[in-house]
């Protein structure tokens, strides 16, 4: 009850402060000083720029703008702190420099107001670089009360719902999203330098293929037809390889009608790239080089720490087949398992739950997920998956039960998925037929046959390597963020009502 009473008191206080701020705005408007009528402000410098170049800027006049985060009124002189994109800057505001009326107006400003401050750069007696204000301009009136700095926006759910306040109050959150932008920029720089071409493909599709996932469905009124939101980028990008664009990539949102957890959000950012005349070994080399480039560019090191565990991107990435990983971590050798009955017996002996439709390769994958994934902390390529779970991948010529595919793991997470792309239209049609059978058996994640894609393969696709990277998980690792919602500006949330 005490907590409830305290919460009610806080809410009443916030409501009262909101009323007072609204009255201040109305008074300004009545006096012809409506801040919302101001359309621009000439910002000459940001806070960190001033601090980094103090020797050159000392004594110079600058104009900064941002949100007032603190204010200390001390009679004829005051201090305030202004937060901009780069950081924070202290301003010294004196009545003698501003004048009587402007100083009175300054004292009425509230925490959260957006202001412009013009003045000379100097250093206080305590050594803090500051701006000695000669002019303070109210640019936007904040009518809501910001959370108190140390006890404010701590409710995780509310932080995600009101990301704008989270960005204001939590510097580390802002730094995470600055890094996210830098990571994506570094990816583009690397691929562009390797001769890749960035493209865009449809989000609304008639056939959502290229991955094992349930799609979102909607209706296109103009054509009176049902469409789906894409679950991957693969099939359209491969069409571009057929068309002669030898190296293509796309970074974009995909949508999967699945659950929410620390690593899954129904809409997320995927990057897929395809390179003609290479295979999955070429994709491994590209992955190593790309990850090293991004870490070095954004973090300045190839050693990253996630949740207290160091992972070294500078060393050659480990490579292991799925069969060997299961043998190592589960003690089960699928090279010695030749029939579905033997695979089911092994699963039962190890308490691996499987469905009637699962074949030997599916059960191998279930073993891998149960026993091996969590051990793959350092960068590791898990290679040569069973054909049953890889409908778009080339068979291994020497062992057609398996395909030329790898998944890239770090921290026990799948970070990327790559193939030597299947370019045989006859084999691809047979694989789609097998997927259709799975759909009929109730597998909502199986692929539908894509006749236009098959036609494209019949036109002819060169040998090609392709890969899909989960951008959000990459950002999580490189920013030491515990959940995918911490690296999505606006994650999917359950409606409050």
FIVOSE-993409 format. One record per atom (N, C-alpha, C): residue in one letter; y negated, x, z. Coordinates in pm, whole numbers, plus 50000, padded with zeros to 5 digits. Example, Ala and Ser with C-alpha at 12.3 -4.5 7.8 and 13.67 -1.06 7.14 Angstrom:
2
a505695131950780a504505123050780a503305132050780s502255128550708s501065136750714s499975129050787
//
This chain:
497
x501205008250000x500005000050000x498755008650000x498835020050071x497675028950077x497325034049938x498355037749859x498125042549722x497505031549636x497995019249653x497465008149575x496005005449610x495685006149740x494295003949782x493385014749727x493885027249730x493095038249677x492875036749527x493905032349456x493795030249312x492795019149281x492835008349359x491884997449339x490455002049363x490285010449465x488945015649495x488425024349382x489335032449325x488945040949212x488535032449093x489325022049065x489015013248952x487675006248971x487385001849093x486104995349121x484955005149100x485165017649145x484125027849129x483875030748982x484955031548902x484815034048759x484085022448692x484425010248730x483744998648673x482254998748706x481925002648830x480525003348869x479785014048791x480445025648774x479805036448698x479635032348551x480595025048497x480475020148360x479255010948347x479075002248447x477904993248445x476605001148449x476565011448535x475345019448548x475035026848417x476065032148353x475855039348228x475365029848118x475925018048116x475485008248018x474005004648038x473595003448164x472185000648193x471285012248149x471775024648167x471005036248121x470815035847969x471885032347897x471795031247752x470795020547712x470865009047778x469944998147746x468505002247771x468265009947878x466905014647908x466425024247799x467295033047753x466945042247644x466605034447518x467425024847486x467185016947366x465875009147374x465585003947493x464324996547512x463115005647497x463305018447530x462205028147520x462135034447381x462975029747287x462965035147153x463645048547141x464565051547234x465265064547234x466785062447226x467205053547142x468635050447125x469355062747069x470265068947147x470945081047098x471825078446976x472285065946961x473185062946851x472465061746717x471125062346720x470365062446595x470175076446541x470505086546622x470385100446575x471555103246480x471275109246366x472315110946264x472805125246249x472055135146299x472495149046281x471845157846386x472425169846400x471845179846490x472195193446433x471235202146428x471415215346365x472065224846465x473395226346457x474135235646543x474135249346476x473585259246546x473545272846489x474715281446534x475225278846655x476285287246711x477225278946797x478465283946811x479395278646908x479495288047028x480035282947137x480015290247264x480655304047256x481875304747203x482575317547200x481895327447106x481245322547003x480495331046911x479335337746984x478665330147070x477555335847148x478065346347245x479165343447313x479715352947410x480205365747341x480815364147224x481355375847154x480255384547095x479095378647069x478005386147005x476755386547093x476975387447224x475845386747317x474835397947292x475325409947266x474385421247248x473395418547134x473845411947028x472965408946915x472115396446940x472655387247020x471985374347036x471105373447160x471195383147249x470385382647370x468905381347334x468255371347393x466835368947365x466575360747241x467625358047162x467475350047041x467605335147073x466965326746992x467055312247010x468245306746933x469065298847001x470255292846941x470245277846970x471035270546895x471245256346921x472745253946932x473185248447045x474585245147066x474705230047087x475875224547069x476095210247093x477515208147142x477665198247227x478985195047278x478905184947390x480025183747463x480125173847570x479785180247704x478895174047779x478515179347909x479645176748008x480205187648063x481365186648151x481015188348298x479855193848327x479415195048466x477905196348469x477325193148585x475875193748599x475545196148746x474675205848772x474245208648908x472715207848913x472195197748982x470755195748993x470265203049118x469305211949099x468785219849211x467255219549208x466695207849232x465245206649235x464625208449099x463825219049086x463075221348962x463905228348854x465105232548889x465965239448792x467395234848812x468155234248703x469535229348708x470415237348614x471695235648633x472675241448541x473575230248488x474005231648366x475045222848314x475995231048229x477155225448204x478165232248123x478495223448004x478395229147884x478645221747760x479925226847695x480815217747662x482095221247598x482045217847450x482295228047367x482365225747222x483755229447173x483935230047042x485255232946985x485805246147033x484925256147048x485385269747078x485615272047227x484875265247311x484995267947454x483875261347532x483345268447632x482305263047718x481115272547723x479935266847738x478715274747752x477855268847862x477425277547954x476505273148059x475085272648004x474345262548047x472925261548011x472095260848138x471015268348141x470045268148251x468895259248207x468675248548283x467685238448245x466615237748354x465415242548321x464325242948418x463205233548377x462555227248479x461465217948450x460315224948379x460035237448419x458915244648359x459145247548211x460395248848171x460695251648030x460765238847947x461235228048009x461415215447937x460165206647939x459485206548053x458415196848075x458895185948170x457945178948235x458295169248340x459165157848289x458755151148184x459485139448136x460855143048078x460925153247992x462255157047944x463195161348056x462635167648162x463505171848274x464015159748351x463155149648368x463595137148432x464705130648350x464545130848217x465565125148129x466885132848141x466775146048150x467985154248165x468735150648293x468015148648401x468665145748529x469415132348526x469035123448434x469705110548423x470965111148336x471185122548270x472375123748185x473645123248269x474745118848207x476025117648277x477055127548223x478025130748309x479155138848263x479865131148152x480115137848042x480735131447926x479755128847814x478445128647844x477455126947738x477525138647640x477265135747515x477225146347413x475775150147391x475495163247406x474115167947404x473975179747308x472745181647263x472375193647191x471405201547277x471595214447286x470725222947368x470215234547284x468885235947283x468225246947212x467565255947315x467755269047298x467135278347392x467535292647366x467065301547455x467325315847439x468595319947511x469295329347449x470505334947509x470105345347614x470705344147733x470435353947839x471645354947930x471555363648028x472645365348123x472085362948263x472775354748342x472305351448476x472485363448569x471955362148692x472085372848792x473545375648826x474385365348811x475815367348838x476575372448715x475845374748606x476445380648487x477035370748390x476755357748405x477305347748313x476385345648194x476925347248075x476155344947953x475815330247943x474555327147920x474065313347924x472975311247820x472565298747808x471425295047723x470325289447813x469145295347805x467975290447880x467325279647795x467525267147837x467155255747753x465645254047740x465195252247618x463815248247593x463765233847542x464945228447509x465025214747456x466445209447478x466545197447534x467825190747553x467755177247482x468725174647394x468735162247315x470015154547342x469875142047383x471045133447400x471485128447262x472705132047223x473205128747090x474145116747090x474815114447202x475705102847213x475915099947360x475795087247398x475955083247538x477405079647567x478005085947667x479365082647710x479295071247810x479925060147777x479905048447864x481115047947958x482135055947925x483315056548011x483275068948099x483935068048212x483965079148307x485165087948278x484935100848258x486045110148236x486845111848364x488145114848352x488935117548472x488365129448547x488475129148680x488015140548759x488835152748723x488195164248714x488785176048650x490165179748705x490315180148837x491555185348893x492575174348929x492115161848934x493025151248975x493025139748874x492545142648755x492315131948659x493485128548571x493455133148446x494415128548346x495745135848363x496505131748464x497795137948490x498945129048450x498695116048428x499735106848384x500145110348242x501395115048227x501855120148097x501785109447990x502205097248022x502185086447924x500755083847876x499795083647968x498415080947931x497825092547852x498265104647881x497785116247803x498145114547655x499355109947628x499765108047488x499045096247424x498815085747501x498155073847446x496675076347422x496045083947510x494615086847497x494435101747472x494955106147358x494935120447327x493505125847322x492545117547284x491155121947277x490665126547414x491075119547522x490685123947656x491485136247696x492755136447660x493605148047687x492995160747628x492485159847505x491885171347439x490595175647509x489855165947563x488625169147635x488945176347766x489915171147839x490145175747976x491065187747988x491955189647891x492985200047904x492845210347792x492325221847828x492075232447731x493365237247663x494445237947741x495695242947683x496235233447577x495965220447593x496375210847491x495615213347361x494325215447374x493525218347255x494015231247188x494335241347268x494825254047212x496135252147136x497005243347187x498285240547120x498035235246979x497095226046965x496875220046834x496075229146741x495275237946797x494655248346715x495745257446659x496705261146744x497815269646699x498665262446595x498885249346614x499655241946515x499015243146377x497715241446371x497005242846243x497165256846187x497085266946274x497225280746229x498635283546178x499645277546243x501045279446200x501235273846060x500755261746036x500915255645904x500145263445799x498965268445836x498195276645742x498955289545708x499575295745809x500325308245785x501545305745698x502205294245715x503345290645629x502875289745484x501775282745463x501255281345326x500875294945267x500225303245347x499835316545298x501055324445252x502125324045333x503315331645298x503945326345170x504135313245161x504815307545044x503965309044919x502665307144932x501795308944816x501885323244763x501955332844856x502055346944815x503385349944748x504415341644776x505725343444714x505865335744583x504765329944537x504795323044408x505235308544415x505265302644535x505625288544547x504415279844518x504705267944469x503675258144432x503805246244526x502705242544592x502735231044682x502565218144602x503415208344632x503415195644557x503465184044656x503315171944602x503435159844682x504395150244612x505255143944691x506225134444636x506105121144710x506695110444658x506475097144716x507005095644858x506265087644937x506735083645070x507455070245066x507015061344979x507675048444959x508685049944846x509955047844877x511005050444779x511985038744776x512645037244664x513665026744654x514985031344714x515225044544714x516465050044767x516115061744859x516255059744989x515915070245086x517125079245105x517175090245030x518305099345037x517885113245078x518865122345077x518595136245106x518875140345248x519245130845334x519555134145472x520425123145530x521045125845644x521855115845714x520995109345820x520355098245785x519465091445878x519255077045832x518945068345929x518655054445895x517175053145861x516845047145747x515435046145707x514735033845766x513405034645765x512595022645788x512485015145655x512485001945662x512414993845542x511194984645547x510594982245432x509444973445423x509474966245288x508494957745264x508464949945139x507164952645066x507284955644937x506124958144851x505774944944782x504694938644826x504364925144778x504054924844629x503304934844580x502854934344441x504014933944343x505094940944375x506264941044287x507394932344341x507154925944455x508164917444518x509504924644528x509444936444588x510664944444601x510694951344737x511894953444788x512054960744913x512014975744886x511324983044972x511274997544962x511525003545100x511735016645100x512005023745224x510995035245241x510805039345364x510035051545389x510995063345379x510545073945316x511435085345290x511955091445420x513195096145415x513785103145529x513855118245503x513635122145378x513585136445346x512765138045218x512615150545175x511825153645055x512715158444940x514005159244966x514905167144882x515015162544738x515345149844717x515755145744582x514615146244482x513395143444526x512265144444433x511915159044404x512005167744506x511685181844482x512705188044386x513965184144396x514965189344303x514685184544160x514155172444147x513775167744013x512725177143953x511855182644038x510825191843988x511435205243945x512505209344014x513225221443970x513835218743831x514415206943813x514935203143681x513815204043577x512605199843616x511475199843523x510895213543495x511445224043559x510995237643528x509995243543626x509645236343732x508785242243836x509695250143930x509775263143908x510865271043965x510785272944116x509585272344174x509445273944320x508455263344369x508965253644445x508105242744493x508335240744642x507295235944709x507445232044849x506515220444880x506875213244984x506035202245032x506085202145184x504925200245246x504825198145389x504315183945409x505125175345470x504705161545482x505505153845585x505015141845614x505685133245709x506915126645647x507975126045727x509155118145692x509435108845809x510265098545784x510405087645879x511875084345897x512335084646021x513745081646049x513815071446161x514515060646136x514575049246228x515595052146337x515195061446424x516105066346528x515395066246663x516065071246765x515525070846900x514475081446926x513875080547046x512865089947092x513465098747202x513225111747193x513545120647304x512665132947293x512975143247369x512075154947374x512005162447241x512995160147152x512985167147023x512925157946903x512825144846926x512855135246815x511715125246826x511025123246715x510015112846701x510295106146567x510135092946557x510535086246431x509735090646309x508515095446327x507815101946215x507515116246258x507845125546171x507665139746204x507355147546077x506985159946096x506575168245982x507725177245937x508065175845811x509145183645751x508565192145639x509055204145626x508745212045507x510055214745434x510075211845306x511215215545224x510725223945108x511525234045072x511195242344956x512455244744875x512255246644745x513365248844652x512985260144558x513945269144539x513715281044456x514865282344356x514515281944229x515525283544125x516055297744121x517305298944081x517975311844056x518225319744184x518395312844296x518845319344418x519835310144488x520345314444604x521345306444676x521015306344824x521985302344907x521675301145049x521455314545115x521975325345058x521655338645112x520175341845090x519655338044974x518235339844948x517385331745045x517865319845083x517145311545180x517175317745320x518265324845353x518315331845482x517245342745487x517155350445380x516155361145376x514745355245387x514515344345315x513195337945319x512875333045460x513865327245526x513655321845661x513275332945759x514015343945756x513695355245845x512275360045821x511935362145696x510615367645664x509505357845698x509745344945673x508725334845702x508465333845852x509525332945931x509345331746076x508635343946133x508995355846085x508325367946135x506845367846097x506565363945974x505165363645927x504345354046011x504875342146036x504115332046110x503875336546254x504925341746320x504765346146459x503765357646469x503885367346379x502985378846383x501555374546353x501375365546258x500035361246218x499365352946327x500105343746387x499505334346483x499515339746626x500615346446664x500755351046803x500515365946819x500545373346708x500355387846717x501585395346761x502765388846763x504005395146805x505165387646744x506315394446730x507515387646683x508435384146800x508005387146922x508755383047041x508075370747100x508825359847111x508255347747167x509005344147295x508335337147384x508955332847509x508865317547514x510015311347532x510055296747545x510775293247674x510085286047761x510655281847889x511245293847964x510535305047958x510945317048031x511965325647961x512455321447844x513475329047771x512835336047652x513035349047641x512475356647528x513415356047408x512845353547292x513585353547166x512905363247071x513695371747008x513155382646928x513345379846780x512235376646713x512265374146569x512215387046488x511985398246556x511875410946485x513215416946449x514265413246521x515605418346492x516255410246381x517215416046308x517955408146208x518605396046274x518485384546210x519035372346267x520565372746260x521215367946366x522675367446368x523185357746263x524395360346213x525035351646114x526475349246155x526865336446161x528225332846202x528625320146128x529895319246089x530345306846025x530555296146132x530535283546090x530775272746186x532175273746245x533155277246162x534525278646211x534595289546319x533945300946295x533985311846393x533215308246520x532125300546507x531365296346624x532215287246713x532955277946651x533825269146728x534965277046792x535495286646718x536565295146773x536045303146893x534805308146881x534245316546988x533925308347113x533345296647096x532835289347212x533745278047260x534645273347173x535575262747215x537015267647224x537295279347166x538665284547168x539595277247074x539005270246975x539815262746877x539595268646739x540685272646672x540595279146542x540905268946432x539865264246363x540085254346258x540715260446133x540785273646125x541545279846017x543035276946032x543435274046157x544855271046183x545105256046188x544075248046166x544215233446164x544175228946018x545245223045971x545355220145827x545325205345794x545535196645893x545605182345864x544645174645954x544365162445914x543515153645995x544185150846129x545495148946127x546205146146251x546065157646349x546155170046301x545985181646389x544565182346445x543585178846360x542195178946406x541965168446514x542525156546494x542385146046594x543075149946725x544215156246715x544925160546837x544105170746913x543475180146841x542615190046907x541425183346974x540865173346904x539715166246961x540115159147090x541235152247088x541695145147208x541955154847322x542525166347290x542815176247394x541545181847457x540425181347384x539165186847435x538155175847465x538655163247474x537785151947509x536605150347413x536855153047286x535845150947182x536045136847126x535035128347142x535135114747089x534855114646939x535705107946863x535515106946719x535775092646675x535335089346554x535545075946499x536675076346397x537215064746367x538345063946277x538025069446140x536745067746096x536355072345964x536185087545956x536135094246070x535885108746069x537075116346012x536735125945925x537755134545866x537775147945939x538605157145892x538765170045958x537415177245971x536645177245863x535355184245868x534375177845965x534395164645976x533545157846074x533905162246216x535195163446242x535655167146376x535285181646406x535375190446306x534895204246325x533415204146367x532625196046302x531195195346335x530975189846476x531795180046517x531685174946653x532005185746756x533015193946728x533325205446815x532125214946823x531535217746707x530405226946704x529245221646789x528935208846771x527825203046847x528105203146997x529335200647035x529675199747177x529755213447244x530315223247174x530625235947239x529715247647202x529195247647080x528535259847031x527015259347034x526425247846998x524965247246975x524165253147090x524495249347212x523675253347327x523655268547347x524645275547293x524725290147311x523845297747211x523355290947109x522665297747000x521175298547034x520855307447127x519485308847177x518685318347089x519225330147061x518555339546972x518685334846827x517775338846739x517815334046600x519185336146535x519785325146488x521165325746437x521325316446317x521945321646212x522325313346098x523785309146116x524035296046123x525405290846128x525755286545986x526775292845927x527045291545784x528325283745756x528425279345630x529665274645570x530205262145641x529505251245621x529835238445682x530955231545604x531645222145668x532675214445596x532035205345492x532745203145385x532205195445273x531925180945312x532665175545409x532515161545446x531105158245496x530415167945555x529095165245611x527975171245524x528315175045402x527345181945316x527405176545174x526935164245151x527135157845020x526265163244908x525315171944937x524405176844833x524515191944813x525615197844859x525735212344865x526885217544779x526705229544721x527755235744640x528955239744725x530145237544671x531355242244736x531415257444734x532115263144832x532425277344827x533555279244726x533355287144624x534385288344519x535745292444573x535755301044675x537025306044726x537655296744829x536885286544875x537415277444977x536675264144966x537125255244875x536365243044844x536325232744956x537005235045069x536845226145184x535485228345252x534855239445219x533585243045283x532505245045177x531255245045221x530135245945127x529205257445166x528345260945070x527385271745091x526125265845158x526235264345286x525165258245365x524995266045494x523765266245545x523565271445680x522565262745754x522695262645885x521675257345974x521145268946057x519835269246074x519185279746151x518945274546293x519435282246391x519315278246531x518475288146611x517665282746701x517005290346807x516945281346930x517065287547048x516955280047172x517965268447178x519075269747106x520065259047103x519675247247017x518585248646940x518085237846855x518305241146708x518595231046628x518565232746483x517115233346438x516745244346372x515375246446327x515215244746177x516305246346103x516235245145957x517635242545903x517685237145782x518955233645717x518825237445571x519785245345519x519635250845383x520945250545308x520825249945174x522005249445086x521845258844968x522985262244910x523045264744767x523205250844706x522185246244634x522115232244595x523185228644492x523825217244514x524815212244419x524105208044289x524455214544178x523815211144050x524825205943947x526035203143991x527085197543904x527005182243913x526545175343807x526355160843816x527655153143835x528755158443785x530045151543801x530505152243946x530415164144004x530755165944145x529815157644232x528525157644200x527555150244279x527845135244279x528245129944163x528585115644156x529785112644246x530765121344247x531925119344334x531525119944481x530605128844515x530135129744654x529385117144695x528545111944603x527845099544632x528845088044652x529905087844572x530925077344585x531555077844725x531805090044773x532365091544908x531375086445013x530085088944989x529055083945081x529005068645080x529165062744963x529165048144953x530335042245033x531465048945032x532605044445112x532255044645261x531545055145304x531145056045444x530165044845480x529265041745387x528345030545409x529125017545430x530135015645347x530945003445357x531705002745489x531975014445547x532685015145675x531735014245794x530435012545767x529475010545875x528635022445911x528695033345834x527865045145861x526475042845802x525515038945886x524175035645839x523385047845793x523905059945821x523185072145785x523685078245654x524695072345594x525245077845470x524275075545354x524405083845250x523525083145133x523975072445035x523005065844970x523275057144856x523315065644728x524015060944629x524005067444499x522615066144436x522095077344388x520775077544322x521005080544174x520995070044092x521325071643950x520305080243876x519025078843910x518025086943841x518185101743876x518525104644001x518755118544040x519965124143965x521025116043952x522195120543876x521835123143730x520995114743674x520555116843536x519795130043525x518945132843626x518205145543625x519175157343627x520235156443708x521215167343711x521915168643576x522135157543509x522775158243377x521855164743275x520545163143292x519595170543207x519765185443230x520055189143356x520365203143384x519455209143490x520025213143604x519275220143708x519845234143725x519015244343725x519525258043741x520105260243880x520875270943899x521285274444034x520055275244124x520125269144240x518925267444323x519285268644471x518395274944545x518485274944690x517405265944746x517745258344849x516765249444910x516895249345060x515805245845128x515815245745275x514795235745327x515115229845442x514185221145511x513905226545650x512635227745685x512215232945815x511605221645898x511995220446023x511325211446115x510075218046169x508915213846120x507665220246159x507355217946307x507635205846357x507285202746495x508075211346593x509355213446567x510145221946657x509675236546649x509295240746531x508755254246516x507495255846601x506625245846596x505395246246677x505745245946825x506725237946864x507155237647004x507525251547054x508355258546976x508805271847018x507645281747024x506765281346925x505695291246919x504545288347015x504515276247073x503475272947170x504045270247309x505355272447326x506015270247455x505755256147507x505935246247418x505695232247453x507035225447484x507135218247597x508435212947639x508955201147560x508075193447493x508525181447423x507805180047291x508465173247196x507855171647064x506545163947073x506425154947172x505185147447186x503995156347224x504315168347277x503235177647312x502665184747190x503335183847074x502815190346954x502475180146845x502565167346878x502125156646787x500845150846845x499775150646769x498515145446822x498665131046868x499365123046790x499525108946825x501005105146813x501815108546913x503255105446906x503475090346914x504655086246867x505025072246873x505235068147019x504595057047059x504695052247197x505085037547198x505785033547300x506115019347318x504825011747347x504585000347281x503354992847308x503234989047456x502014989647509x501804986447650x502114971947681x501954963047581x502224948947605x503664945347569
//
